[in-house]
């Protein structure tokens, strides 16, 4: 509303700073949750591969392994993709707040474009 000239706010800089801080906090929490989930998936995969199994269990697992592997692979890919998008998203408020000294307006814009393209691709795949 301020940028469009509809309503003028005296403390617009403070409002924008707080908004960027909350946006960054949410993205950092999402990055932490994705990292935890990815780590848990890897730990479970390691744990299941190191346990001793009977011959019957090995035979049954050999038949089902390709499907399980594909499911794990897709889930891992989805988590990694979302983590990548969250990192690019986090660069926007972090750069705007001045937390990253190497981020100028051009790099902040590039991070936004990459994140938008990734989000658009995700939506395109879902509707396809």
N, C-alpha and C positions, 0 to 999 in steps of 0.2 A: 504494500500500500504506500509505503514511503517512496520507493523508487518510481512508482507510477504517478506520484503526486496527488493521490487521493486523500491521504492523511499524513501530516508531518509529525514526526516524533522527535522530541528534543534529545533523547538518549539513544538514538538509533545505533551508534557505535557500540554501546554497552549491550544492547539487545542482540545485535549480530554476534558479538563475541560470546555471549552466553549460549546462543543458539549453536554456534560452531563447537563450543565445548561439549554440549550435550550430544550433538551429532557424533563427534569424535569418541566420546565415552561409549555410546551405543555400539559403534563400529568396533571398538577395541574389545568390548564384551563379546561381540559376535565372532571376532577373530579368535579369542580365547576359547570359546565354546567349540568352534570348528577344529581348532588344534587339539583340544581334548578328545573330541570324537574321533578324529583321525588317529591319534595315539592309541586310543582304546581299541579301534579296529585292528591296528597293527599288532598290539599286544595279544589280542584274542587269536589272531591268525598264528602268531608264534607259539602261543600256548597249545593250540589245537594240533599244530604240526609236531610238537615235541612229546606229546603224551603217547604212551605205549598202547597199542590196539591189538585186539585179537585178529586172527586171520579172517574171520567172518566180517568184522568191522572194516578191515582194510579193503575187502572185496566190495562191500556195500559203498564205502567211500569212493572207491575207484570209479564206480558207476555214476555217482552224483557229483564228483569233484568238478567237472567242467561247468555245470550249472552254478554251483556255489562260487566257483572262481569268477564267472562272468558277473554274478550278482555283486560279489565283493568288489570287483573291478569297477563296475558302474557306480556303486555307492562311494567308493574312494575317489573316483573321478569327479563326481558331483560335489563332494566336500572340498576337494582341491580347487575346483573351478570357482566355487563360492568364496573360498578363502582368498583366491587371487583377486576376485572382484571386490571383496571387502578391503583388501590392502589398497587397491587403486582408489576406492571410495574414501578411505581414511586419509590418503594423501591430500585430499581437497581441504578439509577443515584444518588439518595439521599445518599445511602450507599457508593457508589464509591467516591462521593465528600466529604465524611466525615461529612455530616450533621447529621447522625444518629450514635451515638457512639457505640450502641449495635450491629450494622451490621458489621460482618466480611465477608470475602470472601465466606465462606460456606453458610451463610444466604443469601447473595446476589445471589449466584448461585441457592439456593433453591427457592427464589422468582422468578428468571428467569424460572426455570423449571415449577413451578406452573402456571405462566402466559402463558408459551408456551403450556402447556397441556390444559388450558382453551381456548386458541385461536384455537388449533387443534380440540378440541371438537366442538366449534362453527362452524368451517368449515366443519367438518364431518356431523353435523346435516343439514347444508345448502345443501350439495350435496347428502344427503340420500334421 
